[in-house]
Amino acid sequence: MSVLNPSRDRAVQGMFDRIAGRYDLLNRVISFKLDNWWRRQAIEVLLDRPNPLIADLGAGTGDMAFSAIKHVQGKIRIVGLDFSLNMLQVAQRKTSQQRFSSAATWVQGSAMAAPFKAEAFDGAMSAFVLRNVSDLESFFAEARRVLKPGAKLVTLDMFPPRKNWFAPFYCLYFYRLVPWIGGLLAGDRHAYRYLSDSVRGFHAPEVVSDMIRHAGFAKVTLRKFLNGAVCMHIAEKAGVTRSRSS
Ligand SMILES: C[S@@+](CC[C@H](N)C(=O)[O-])C[C@H]1O[C@@H](n2cnc3c(N)ncnc32)[C@H](O)[C@@H]1O
């Protein structure tokens, strides 16, 4: 059942608007610069078509898009969608400093009601967004709607750690130290407390795989990093486009 929650969306949007100016710095510090490595792993998945048009859902300050553009030397077009104007303004400022600046376009809007035509994209990616989305059913349905048949969706996100030797260290760092670092560097402990809480309260990665299947995707696979603390989901929109001759 679809459960849109406008007040939660407004709170999340407002929070990203507040931290936009410090978001990149905090990402690098908190993840020990691993965030960009994970993004590159995800991007590789989408590069199986020449000059693809890719949707970046919850594009934020554009790091996923810029990483993809750099990787293929501009032979890609990316439309980054986000509901936080301040995050997109940072992305826009960074665009002018990029070599292939025309490859990226930024659009403000919700990924749960994406302002794009059906079957417009050759691929879709979304990094560290799922935990923030109030209605994942609508999110995945929209991702599916805007993809061409046979196109791939790749998502990255953080998940609650499984109970093993790694979990206590992760919990100490992520639930205790990260809000403190956020307070220190971004002046917004509340936002980074939200980040910890959103991970703690999120689904298991296997549950997200089921949601993606339920939205009509096929070949859903899951790749785990850091003992499952960060996971990548890859899926394909079922159905193949008919060739013109058939
Ligand atoms: C943690 S940031 C990730 C940004 C970027 N993908 C990255 O890898 O750095 C999450 C982003 O998702 C956006 N977001 C969350 N829910 C959204 C929604 N329903 N529609 C559009 N953007 C959303 C937020 O505004 C924020 O910019």
The ligand as a Gaussian input file, in Angstrom:
#p B3LYP/6-31G(d) Opt

LIG

0 1
 C       21.754000      11.694000       1.468000
 S       21.384000      12.722000       0.141000
 C       22.144000      11.884000      -1.233000
 C       22.500000      12.803000      -2.362000
 C       23.292000      12.177000      -3.498000
 N       22.536000      11.141000      -4.166000
 C       24.619000      11.652000      -3.047000
 O       24.979000      10.534000      -3.409000
 O       25.340000      12.382000      -2.347000
 C       19.676000      12.393000      -0.148000
 C       19.076000      13.320000      -1.169000
 O       17.816000      12.811000      -1.553000
 C       16.902000      13.883000      -1.657000
 N       15.574000      13.323000      -1.502000
 C       15.080000      12.605000      -0.472000
 N       13.807000      12.223000      -0.713000
 C       13.501000      12.709000      -1.950000
 C       12.344000      12.651000      -2.760000
 N       11.247000      12.014000      -2.355000
 N       12.376000      13.260000      -3.967000
 C       13.468000      13.922000      -4.379000
 N       14.601000      14.019000      -3.639000
 C       14.618000      13.412000      -2.444000
 C       17.334000      14.857000      -0.566000
 O       16.883000      16.159000      -0.786000
 C       18.851000      14.733000      -0.641000
 O       19.407000      15.661000      -1.518000

